[in-house]
Structures are given as C-alpha cells and as structure tokens.
Amino acid sequence: MVMERAAWHRWAAVGWRALGTQVRIVVAEGGRLDDARRMLEADLAEVDAACSRFRPDSELNALPRDGRSVTIGPLLAEAIGAALRAAALTEGDVDPTVGAALAVLGYDRDFARIAPDAPGAHQKVRAAMIAGWRNVRLDGRVLTMPPGTSLDLGATAKAWAADRSAARIAGSLGQGVLVSLGGDIAVAGPPPAGGWTIRVQDVTGDPDDQPEGTYSVVAIRDGGLATSSTAVRRWRRGGNVLHHILDPRTGAPADTTWRTVSVTAGTCTDANAASTAAIIRGRQAPSWLAGHGLAARLVNTRGIVITVGGWPHPRTPGMRDRD
C-alpha cells in the first residue's frame, strides 16, 4: 500500500556502509536500535559470505562451472530461489545468469574499485555467456547449471536481504522495523501511526536533508519499496558509457529510457524485480506496471516524472506538504 504522507516522523535510525552500498535501519522504538543494528550487521555478513560475486571466498564463487549438480547452503539456496522467482515473474527481464556478461563489460569487482573511465573498447558479450534462467535448476538445495554459467545475484540479493532482515529483526524485537539497503526498503512489524514515511527522488539521501530536484513523499505500512537506476553504477570503456542493468536478451546495458524507476509491492524483492524489469522494458514499462496493479514513479532521461497506480504526484523543493 502506498499513500501520500505530509510530515516526517523522527524515529531512531542509524546508517553505515556494507555490501558496497549505504545501509540504514530505523526502529519505531529507539531503545532497541543497538540490538537491531547488531542483528542486521550479522545478517549482512552472512549474505556477503554466501552471495558475493566479488569475494573469492564466497560460496557463490565456489560453485562448479562444469555443469555438475551441487548441494548448496540454505542461505545461498534461498537467495538463488528468490532470483529465479524474480526471473519468472518478469518473464526473464531479471535474469541471474548474466554474471559472466557483467564481468566481460568490466563489472568484475566491487563497484568502488572499478576505474570510471578505462581505455580500450570493451569486449563484446557472446550469447553463450548468458545461459538463461530457465536452464538453472534448483531442487531444494541441489543446484544444477549449464557449464560455464556465472550467477550474479545483484539484481535481487539486496532487496531479498532487506526483506529477510526486516522480518527477522521485527519478529525478534517485537517492534516495527525499516531496513534500507541502497534504497531497497523493506518494512516489517507494527508500523508507526500513518505508516513509514519515505522520500523518493533520484538520489537517495538523508531524509532530513533538503531535497534536490523533483521528489515524492510516500508512506508504506508493509511490504517494500525499491528503486532501480541507470544513472548510478556507470563506467566507461573505450568511450562507451555502460551501466549495470543488462538486457539478458542482448547482453548489453538496457536502453536508457528511464533514469530511475521506483515501485512499491508486497515485498521489497518483488518491488525490485518490477523496477529493474521496468528499466529493461523501456517505453512499455508504464503500461506493464499498471497492468500488474503496481504503484510506480518513473523518471525519464530528461527528468520528466510519470506516475502510475496511484503514486502521489511529484513535488519540487519549496512546495509545502498538504495536511
């Protein structure tokens, strides 16, 4: 559920960096903030060890590349299951088998370590590098992939981790919790009066800062909100501007019809799958989102904002919120 909300509420919150992104946790009762942070830090450490494409010692990087079936840990199995579900829901727009293609394009390490402008033309992605999600089989914890397949869970892992941690922390502490991982937001437990207030704009920042450019103020009571963008995680190779959202049908970065897409859904994972698919679907995205009954905010490359599904109208700095 998404609705317009007039005022910010001050809850107890703390932020830091992990998984290569900005982390923020908010609790409805400030007395348990330290406990909530410790639980989230432990969760993210486990997710990183299981799912990181950039850690040589991660379980993901230890997967065989020769087509053999392998029994994997429960956490990695859950993360891969979430990625395959997102692929099915988006008809393949969000495909976890693009790992090798991303590496060939230069995204082969934590993004902070990628040279923003490297000389030389980037290598061309070959079709065989993307095995296709339908060729990945997960039976319980037994994983089978075509030879040479390299998984990238980046399109879904942060959102899934936010859902997982928010539910676990809320259940343990018995209070409302908001978890934000790079702007992928999950909420769980009893919401504050009026819902969890969130300011949505191109660049996610501290909600107490003055907003830059057009923005929306919304509130959610449950589920999640996610934003996908072609304006961040960009780099150059031989004069070619690349970004991290690949169209699995071509192996190339998706056309930049949209600068950002924000979506609310029943879970952060579903919201993230929809926002990423919207980037890939380009001009067809608004009708696709509306057809699935999703509230969304889309910003094109000229900064024009389009909203669907009851998303509140955009605001600009200096506008007064309605009571």
C-alpha positions in Angstrom: 0.0 0.0 0.0 1.3 3.4 -0.9 -0.2 6.8 0.0 0.8 10.4 0.2 2.1 11.5 3.6 2.6 15.1 4.7 5.1 15.1 7.5 8.3 13.4 8.5 8.4 11.5 11.8 11.6 11.1 13.8 12.3 7.6 14.7 15.6 6.1 15.9 17.9 5.4 13.0 21.5 4.6 12.2 23.3 4.2 8.9 26.6 2.8 7.7 28.1 1.1 4.6 28.0 -2.7 3.8 27.7 -4.9 0.7 29.1 -1.9 -1.3 26.1 0.2 -0.5 24.5 2.5 2.1 22.7 0.7 4.9 20.1 2.3 7.1 17.9 0.8 9.8 15.1 2.5 11.5 13.1 1.3 14.5 9.9 2.5 15.9 11.2 2.4 19.5 14.6 3.9 19.9 15.6 1.8 22.9 16.3 -1.3 20.7 18.2 0.4 18.0 21.6 -1.1 19.1 20.1 -4.6 19.1 18.6 -4.1 15.7 21.9 -2.9 14.3 23.8 -5.8 15.6 21.3 -8.2 14.1 21.4 -6.5 10.7 25.2 -6.5 10.7 25.2 -10.2 11.4 22.7 -10.9 8.7 24.6 -8.9 6.0 27.9 -10.6 6.9 26.2 -13.9 6.3 24.7 -12.8 3.0 28.0 -11.4 1.8 29.8 -14.7 2.6 27.2 -16.7 0.7 26.2 -14.5 -2.2 29.0 -12.0 -3.1 30.3 -12.1 -6.7 33.3 -10.1 -5.7 34.6 -12.2 -2.7 36.9 -15.0 -3.9 36.0 -17.0 -0.8 32.2 -16.7 -1.1 30.0 -19.7 -1.6 28.7 -18.3 -4.8 32.2 -18.1 -6.3 32.9 -21.7 -5.2 30.1 -23.1 -7.4 31.3 -25.6 -10.0 31.4 -24.3 -13.6 31.4 -27.7 -15.3 27.7 -28.5 -15.1 27.8 -30.8 -12.1 25.0 -30.7 -9.6 26.0 -29.5 -6.1 24.3 -29.2 -2.8 24.5 -25.6 -1.6 23.9 -23.9 1.8 20.4 -22.9 2.9 21.1 -19.2 2.6 22.5 -19.3 -0.9 19.6 -21.6 -1.9 17.1 -19.1 -0.6 18.9 -16.2 -2.5 19.0 -18.1 -5.8 15.4 -19.2 -5.3 14.5 -15.5 -4.9 16.4 -14.7 -8.1 14.7 -17.4 -10.1 11.3 -16.3 -8.9 12.1 -12.8 -10.0 13.1 -14.1 -13.4 9.8 -16.0 -13.7 7.7 -13.0 -12.6 9.4 -10.7 -15.1 9.4 -13.2 -18.0 13.2 -13.2 -18.0 13.8 -9.5 -17.7 15.7 -10.0 -14.5 18.0 -13.0 -15.2 20.6 -14.1 -12.7 22.8 -15.8 -15.3 24.3 -12.5 -16.6 27.3 -12.8 -14.3 29.9 -13.6 -17.0 28.5 -10.8 -19.2 28.8 -8.2 -16.5 32.4 -9.3 -15.9 33.3 -9.0 -19.6 31.8 -5.5 -19.6 34.2 -4.5 -16.7 31.9 -5.0 -13.7 34.1 -7.7 -12.2 34.8 -6.3 -8.8 33.2 -4.2 -6.1 32.0 -1.1 -7.9 34.1 1.3 -5.8 37.2 -0.4 -7.3 36.2 -0.1 -11.0 38.1 2.6 -12.9 35.4 5.0 -14.0 37.0 5.6 -17.4 39.3 2.9 -18.7 40.9 2.9 -22.2 40.2 0.4 -24.9 36.9 -0.9 -26.3 35.0 -3.3 -24.0 34.7 -6.9 -25.1 31.6 -8.0 -26.9 29.3 -10.2 -24.9 28.7 -13.6 -26.6 25.2 -15.1 -26.4 26.7 -18.3 -24.8 27.7 -16.2 -21.8 24.1 -15.9 -20.7 22.8 -19.4 -20.1 19.2 -18.2 -19.3 17.4 -18.6 -16.0 15.2 -21.5 -17.4 18.4 -23.6 -17.7 19.1 -23.3 -14.0 17.5 -25.9 -11.8 17.2 -25.7 -8.0 15.6 -28.7 -6.3 15.6 -27.9 -2.6 19.3 -27.2 -2.0 20.6 -29.1 -5.1 21.7 -26.7 -7.8 22.4 -27.6 -11.4 23.6 -25.1 -14.0 24.9 -25.3 -17.6 28.7 -25.5 -17.9 30.3 -22.1 -17.7 27.4 -20.3 -16.0 28.3 -17.5 -13.7 25.5 -16.2 -11.5 25.0 -12.6 -10.5 22.5 -12.1 -7.7 23.0 -8.3 -7.5 19.6 -7.6 -9.1 17.7 -9.2 -6.3 20.0 -10.0 -3.4 19.9 -6.7 -1.6 16.1 -6.5 -1.8 15.8 -10.1 -0.6 18.3 -9.4 2.2 16.3 -6.4 3.3 13.1 -8.4 3.4 14.8 -11.2 5.3 16.4 -9.0 7.9 13.4 -6.7 8.4 11.2 -9.8 9.2 13.7 -11.4 11.4 14.5 -8.3 13.4 10.9 -7.2 13.8 10.0 -10.7 15.0 12.8 -10.9 17.5 12.4 -7.4 18.9 8.6 -7.2 18.7 8.6 -3.8 17.1 8.3 -2.1 13.7 11.5 -2.0 11.6 12.6 -0.4 8.4 15.7 -1.8 6.6 17.1 0.1 3.6 20.0 -1.4 1.5 21.0 1.1 -1.1 17.4 2.4 -1.3 15.8 -1.0 -1.5 13.5 -0.7 1.5 11.6 -3.4 3.5 9.4 -2.9 6.5 8.1 -5.4 9.0 6.3 -5.4 12.3 3.7 -2.9 13.5 4.1 0.3 11.5 4.1 3.8 13.1 0.9 5.8 13.0 0.4 6.8 9.4 2.9 4.3 8.1 6.7 4.5 7.3 7.4 7.8 5.6 9.8 7.7 2.7 11.1 10.5 0.4 11.7 9.2 -3.1 13.9 11.0 -5.5 16.7 10.3 -8.0 19.5 10.4 -5.3 18.6 8.7 -2.1 20.0 10.7 0.9 19.3 11.5 4.5 15.6 12.3 4.8 16.4 15.4 6.9 18.4 16.9 4.1 16.9 19.4 1.7 15.7 17.5 -1.4 17.3 18.2 -4.7 15.0 18.2 -7.8 11.6 16.6 -8.0 10.6 14.2 -5.3 7.7 12.3 -3.8 6.8 11.7 -0.1 5.0 8.4 0.4 4.2 6.1 3.3 4.0 2.4 3.4 2.6 0.2 6.1 4.0 -3.2 4.9 5.9 -4.8 2.1 8.6 -2.8 0.4 9.8 -0.1 -2.0 12.7 -0.3 -4.5 14.4 2.0 -6.9 16.4 0.9 -9.9 18.5 3.4 -11.8 20.7 3.8 -14.9 22.2 7.0 -13.5 24.4 5.2 -10.9 26.9 2.4 -11.3 28.1 3.8 -14.6 31.5 3.5 -16.1 33.3 4.0 -19.4 35.2 1.6 -21.6 36.9 3.0 -24.7 34.4 5.9 -24.8 31.4 3.6 -24.3 29.1 4.6 -21.4 28.0 1.4 -19.6 25.7 0.7 -16.7 24.9 -2.3 -14.6 21.4 -3.2 -15.7 21.8 -5.6 -18.6 19.1 -6.7 -21.0 19.6 -10.5 -20.9 18.3 -10.9 -24.4 21.2 -8.8 -25.8 23.8 -8.9 -23.1 24.2 -5.2 -23.3 23.2 -2.4 -20.9 19.4 -1.7 -21.3 18.4 1.3 -23.3 18.3 4.4 -21.0 14.6 5.4 -21.5 14.3 5.8 -17.7 16.8 7.4 -15.4 15.1 5.9 -12.3 12.1 3.7 -11.6 10.6 3.3 -8.1 8.0 0.7 -7.3 6.1 -0.5 -4.2 5.0 -4.1 -3.8 4.1 -6.8 -1.3 7.8 -7.4 -0.7 11.0 -5.4 -1.4 12.2 -8.3 -3.6 9.1 -8.1 -5.8 9.3 -4.3 -5.9 13.0 -4.6 -7.0 12.2 -7.1 -9.7 9.5 -4.9 -11.1 11.6 -1.7 -11.0 14.5 -3.5 -12.8 12.2 -5.0 -15.4 10.7 -1.6 -16.0 14.2 -0.2 -16.8 14.7 -3.1 -19.3 11.2 -2.7 -20.8 11.7 0.9 -21.6 8.7 2.7 -23.1 6.4 -0.3 -22.4 7.1 -0.1 -18.7 4.2 2.2 -17.6 1.5 0.0 -19.1 3.3 -3.1 -17.9 3.4 -1.8 -14.3 -0.2 -0.6 -14.4 -1.3 -4.0 -15.8 0.2 -5.6 -12.7 -1.5 -3.1 -10.4 1.8 -1.7 -9.1 2.2 1.9 -7.9 5.4 3.4 -9.5 7.3 6.5 -10.2 9.3 6.7 -13.5 11.8 9.5 -14.4 13.0 9.7 -18.0 16.3 10.9 -19.1 15.0 14.5 -19.4 13.8 14.5 -15.8 10.1 14.2 -16.7 8.2 12.2 -14.0 5.5 9.7 -14.9 3.4 8.1 -12.1 1.2 5.0 -12.3 -1.0 3.0 -10.0 -1.9 5.8 -7.6 1.6 7.0 -6.9 1.4 10.6 -5.4 2.1 13.5 -7.8 5.7 14.8 -7.8 6.8 17.7 -5.8 9.6 20.2 -6.2 11.8 21.8 -3.4 10.0 24.5 -1.6 6.5 23.1 -2.0 4.5 22.8 1.2 3.1 19.4 2.0 -0.7 19.2 2.4 -2.2 18.3 5.7 
